[in-house]
Amino acid sequence: MIAQTGHAYRVAPLAKSHDRSAFACGSDALDRYLRQQARQDAEKRVAAPFVLVAPPASTVLGYYTLSASIITADELPAELSKKLPRYPQMPVTLLGRLAVDQGQKGKGLGEFLLMDALHRSLDAADRIAAMAIVVDAKDAAGEAFYKHFDFWPLQQQPTRLFLPMKIVAGLFPE
């Protein structure tokens, strides 16, 4: 948690009690997803949405989604794939969406959400294997954001980026 004038932010699984109505990040698709589809995806277990709130308020200030996914071994850089088993596909965690409300920009909440997602993904990878975290950058700003945190482009789709779980583990020493 990071301090916020008198309270702390908290990241929690999306619940009915979270107020999503005023969320506006500047992307209609990301806003619409949170308002109209995120709870359904959670109920169907196709994505796990997590929201950032400042208790006791329930207003969503930011969110991200995680899900299990795969990438093909030939998508990885050769120097990395040489070190992995010769499986045709590799398990990964997909960071599907990450957004911060425009009224909260400039407070470091994007980084806070990303670190929470990485830590949560690392914890899950200890129980269900995932060799990396993958993101699909929606635009140049998104790509720059993830590259700032050392995500690498995949071979076949340069705007699809990944961060090996081994590097993530180094961010959170026990």
TORKOL-4160 file (C-alpha; in steps of 0.2 Angstrom, whole numbers, padded with zeros to 4 digits, m for minus):
174
<pt num="1" X="0000" Y="0000" Z="0000"/>
<pt num="2" X="0006" Y="0018" Z="m0003"/>
<pt num="3" X="0000" Y="0032" Z="0008"/>
<pt num="4" X="m0013" Y="0044" Z="0002"/>
<pt num="5" X="m0017" Y="0059" Z="0013"/>
<pt num="6" X="m0024" Y="0050" Z="0028"/>
<pt num="7" X="m0027" Y="0033" Z="0020"/>
<pt num="8" X="m0019" Y="0020" Z="0010"/>
<pt num="9" X="m0023" Y="0013" Z="m0007"/>
<pt num="10" X="m0029" Y="m0005" Z="m0008"/>
<pt num="11" X="m0030" Y="m0017" Z="m0022"/>
<pt num="12" X="m0044" Y="m0030" Z="m0021"/>
<pt num="13" X="m0053" Y="m0042" Z="m0033"/>
<pt num="14" X="m0067" Y="m0033" Z="m0041"/>
<pt num="15" X="m0083" Y="m0035" Z="m0031"/>
<pt num="16" X="m0101" Y="m0028" Z="m0034"/>
<pt num="17" X="m0098" Y="m0016" Z="m0020"/>
<pt num="18" X="m0085" Y="m0006" Z="m0030"/>
<pt num="19" X="m0091" Y="0009" Z="m0039"/>
<pt num="20" X="m0086" Y="0009" Z="m0057"/>
<pt num="21" X="m0098" Y="0022" Z="m0064"/>
<pt num="22" X="m0086" Y="0037" Z="m0064"/>
<pt num="23" X="m0071" Y="0028" Z="m0070"/>
<pt num="24" X="m0063" Y="0037" Z="m0085"/>
<pt num="25" X="m0045" Y="0033" Z="m0090"/>
<pt num="26" X="m0046" Y="0041" Z="m0107"/>
<pt num="27" X="m0049" Y="0025" Z="m0117"/>
<pt num="28" X="m0067" Y="0022" Z="m0121"/>
<pt num="29" X="m0063" Y="0003" Z="m0123"/>
<pt num="30" X="m0055" Y="0002" Z="m0106"/>
<pt num="31" X="m0068" Y="0012" Z="m0097"/>
<pt num="32" X="m0082" Y="0001" Z="m0106"/>
<pt num="33" X="m0073" Y="m0015" Z="m0101"/>
<pt num="34" X="m0073" Y="m0010" Z="m0082"/>
<pt num="35" X="m0091" Y="m0004" Z="m0082"/>
<pt num="36" X="m0099" Y="m0018" Z="m0093"/>
<pt num="37" X="m0088" Y="m0033" Z="m0094"/>
<pt num="38" X="m0076" Y="m0035" Z="m0080"/>
<pt num="39" X="m0088" Y="m0043" Z="m0068"/>
<pt num="40" X="m0094" Y="m0055" Z="m0081"/>
<pt num="41" X="m0077" Y="m0060" Z="m0085"/>
<pt num="42" X="m0073" Y="m0063" Z="m0067"/>
<pt num="43" X="m0089" Y="m0074" Z="m0065"/>
<pt num="44" X="m0084" Y="m0084" Z="m0080"/>
<pt num="45" X="m0066" Y="m0085" Z="m0074"/>
<pt num="46" X="m0059" Y="m0079" Z="m0091"/>
<pt num="47" X="m0050" Y="m0064" Z="m0082"/>
<pt num="48" X="m0047" Y="m0059" Z="m0064"/>
<pt num="49" X="m0050" Y="m0040" Z="m0063"/>
<pt num="50" X="m0042" Y="m0031" Z="m0048"/>
<pt num="51" X="m0046" Y="m0014" Z="m0043"/>
<pt num="52" X="m0037" Y="0000" Z="m0034"/>
<pt num="53" X="m0048" Y="0010" Z="m0021"/>
<pt num="54" X="m0044" Y="0022" Z="m0006"/>
<pt num="55" X="m0054" Y="0014" Z="0008"/>
<pt num="56" X="m0066" Y="0018" Z="0015"/>
<pt num="57" X="m0072" Y="0024" Z="m0002"/>
<pt num="58" X="m0076" Y="0011" Z="m0015"/>
<pt num="59" X="m0073" Y="0021" Z="m0030"/>
<pt num="60" X="m0062" Y="0013" Z="m0043"/>
<pt num="61" X="m0046" Y="0023" Z="m0046"/>
<pt num="62" X="m0038" Y="0010" Z="m0057"/>
<pt num="63" X="m0038" Y="m0008" Z="m0062"/>
<pt num="64" X="m0029" Y="m0022" Z="m0070"/>
<pt num="65" X="m0034" Y="m0040" Z="m0076"/>
<pt num="66" X="m0024" Y="m0056" Z="m0075"/>
<pt num="67" X="m0027" Y="m0073" Z="m0084"/>
<pt num="68" X="m0018" Y="m0088" Z="m0089"/>
<pt num="69" X="m0011" Y="m0089" Z="m0106"/>
<pt num="70" X="0002" Y="m0097" Z="m0117"/>
<pt num="71" X="0015" Y="m0091" Z="m0130"/>
<pt num="72" X="0024" Y="m0102" Z="m0143"/>
<pt num="73" X="0042" Y="m0105" Z="m0140"/>
<pt num="74" X="0047" Y="m0097" Z="m0157"/>
<pt num="75" X="0040" Y="m0080" Z="m0150"/>
<pt num="76" X="0054" Y="m0079" Z="m0137"/>
<pt num="77" X="0071" Y="m0072" Z="m0141"/>
<pt num="78" X="0083" Y="m0086" Z="m0146"/>
<pt num="79" X="0095" Y="m0083" Z="m0131"/>
<pt num="80" X="0080" Y="m0086" Z="m0119"/>
<pt num="81" X="0072" Y="m0100" Z="m0128"/>
<pt num="82" X="0089" Y="m0110" Z="m0128"/>
<pt num="83" X="0088" Y="m0110" Z="m0109"/>
<pt num="84" X="0070" Y="m0117" Z="m0108"/>
<pt num="85" X="0064" Y="m0135" Z="m0111"/>
<pt num="86" X="0059" Y="m0139" Z="m0129"/>
<pt num="87" X="0040" Y="m0137" Z="m0127"/>
<pt num="88" X="0031" Y="m0130" Z="m0141"/>
<pt num="89" X="0021" Y="m0119" Z="m0130"/>
<pt num="90" X="0026" Y="m0110" Z="m0113"/>
<pt num="91" X="0014" Y="m0105" Z="m0099"/>
<pt num="92" X="0013" Y="m0087" Z="m0095"/>
<pt num="93" X="0002" Y="m0074" Z="m0086"/>
<pt num="94" X="m0007" Y="m0062" Z="m0097"/>
<pt num="95" X="m0009" Y="m0044" Z="m0090"/>
<pt num="96" X="m0023" Y="m0040" Z="m0101"/>
<pt num="97" X="m0028" Y="m0023" Z="m0096"/>
<pt num="98" X="m0021" Y="m0009" Z="m0084"/>
<pt num="99" X="m0028" Y="0008" Z="m0082"/>
<pt num="100" X="m0029" Y="0023" Z="m0070"/>
<pt num="101" X="m0042" Y="0035" Z="m0069"/>
<pt num="102" X="m0037" Y="0052" Z="m0077"/>
<pt num="103" X="m0040" Y="0061" Z="m0061"/>
<pt num="104" X="m0027" Y="0050" Z="m0053"/>
<pt num="105" X="m0013" Y="0052" Z="m0066"/>
<pt num="106" X="0004" Y="0058" Z="m0060"/>
<pt num="107" X="0003" Y="0050" Z="m0043"/>
<pt num="108" X="0012" Y="0034" Z="m0047"/>
<pt num="109" X="m0003" Y="0023" Z="m0047"/>
<pt num="110" X="0001" Y="0015" Z="m0064"/>
<pt num="111" X="0017" Y="0009" Z="m0057"/>
<pt num="112" X="0009" Y="0004" Z="m0041"/>
<pt num="113" X="m0004" Y="m0007" Z="m0050"/>
<pt num="114" X="0009" Y="m0015" Z="m0061"/>
<pt num="115" X="0020" Y="m0020" Z="m0046"/>
<pt num="116" X="0004" Y="m0027" Z="m0038"/>
<pt num="117" X="0001" Y="m0037" Z="m0054"/>
<pt num="118" X="0018" Y="m0043" Z="m0055"/>
<pt num="119" X="0019" Y="m0048" Z="m0036"/>
<pt num="120" X="0002" Y="m0057" Z="m0038"/>
<pt num="121" X="0008" Y="m0066" Z="m0054"/>
<pt num="122" X="0024" Y="m0072" Z="m0045"/>
<pt num="123" X="0013" Y="m0079" Z="m0031"/>
<pt num="124" X="0002" Y="m0088" Z="m0043"/>
<pt num="125" X="0017" Y="m0095" Z="m0053"/>
<pt num="126" X="0023" Y="m0103" Z="m0037"/>
<pt num="127" X="0007" Y="m0114" Z="m0038"/>
<pt num="128" X="0003" Y="m0114" Z="m0056"/>
<pt num="129" X="0018" Y="m0112" Z="m0068"/>
<pt num="130" X="0020" Y="m0097" Z="m0078"/>
<pt num="131" X="0038" Y="m0093" Z="m0085"/>
<pt num="132" X="0034" Y="m0074" Z="m0089"/>
<pt num="133" X="0021" Y="m0061" Z="m0089"/>
<pt num="134" X="0015" Y="m0055" Z="m0106"/>
<pt num="135" X="0006" Y="m0038" Z="m0110"/>
<pt num="136" X="m0001" Y="m0032" Z="m0127"/>
<pt num="137" X="0004" Y="m0013" Z="m0128"/>
<pt num="138" X="m0011" Y="m0004" Z="m0135"/>
<pt num="139" X="m0001" Y="0011" Z="m0141"/>
<pt num="140" X="0016" Y="0019" Z="m0141"/>
<pt num="141" X="0013" Y="0026" Z="m0123"/>
<pt num="142" X="0009" Y="0009" Z="m0116"/>
<pt num="143" X="0024" Y="0001" Z="m0125"/>
<pt num="144" X="0035" Y="0015" Z="m0117"/>
<pt num="145" X="0027" Y="0012" Z="m0100"/>
<pt num="146" X="0031" Y="m0007" Z="m0100"/>
<pt num="147" X="0048" Y="m0005" Z="m0108"/>
<pt num="148" X="0052" Y="0007" Z="m0094"/>
<pt num="149" X="0050" Y="m0008" Z="m0082"/>
<pt num="150" X="0061" Y="m0019" Z="m0093"/>
<pt num="151" X="0048" Y="m0029" Z="m0103"/>
<pt num="152" X="0055" Y="m0036" Z="m0119"/>
<pt num="153" X="0047" Y="m0037" Z="m0136"/>
<pt num="154" X="0042" Y="m0054" Z="m0142"/>
<pt num="155" X="0049" Y="m0059" Z="m0159"/>
<pt num="156" X="0034" Y="m0059" Z="m0170"/>
<pt num="157" X="0024" Y="m0045" Z="m0162"/>
<pt num="158" X="0035" Y="m0031" Z="m0156"/>
<pt num="159" X="0020" Y="m0023" Z="m0146"/>
<pt num="160" X="0017" Y="m0039" Z="m0137"/>
<pt num="161" X="0030" Y="m0038" Z="m0123"/>
<pt num="162" X="0035" Y="m0050" Z="m0109"/>
<pt num="163" X="0045" Y="m0050" Z="m0093"/>
<pt num="164" X="0052" Y="m0067" Z="m0087"/>
<pt num="165" X="0046" Y="m0073" Z="m0070"/>
<pt num="166" X="0064" Y="m0075" Z="m0065"/>
<pt num="167" X="0066" Y="m0056" Z="m0066"/>
<pt num="168" X="0050" Y="m0053" Z="m0057"/>
<pt num="169" X="0056" Y="m0064" Z="m0043"/>
<pt num="170" X="0071" Y="m0053" Z="m0041"/>
<pt num="171" X="0060" Y="m0038" Z="m0039"/>
<pt num="172" X="0052" Y="m0046" Z="m0023"/>
<pt num="173" X="0066" Y="m0054" Z="m0013"/>
<pt num="174" X="0059" Y="m0065" Z="0001"/>
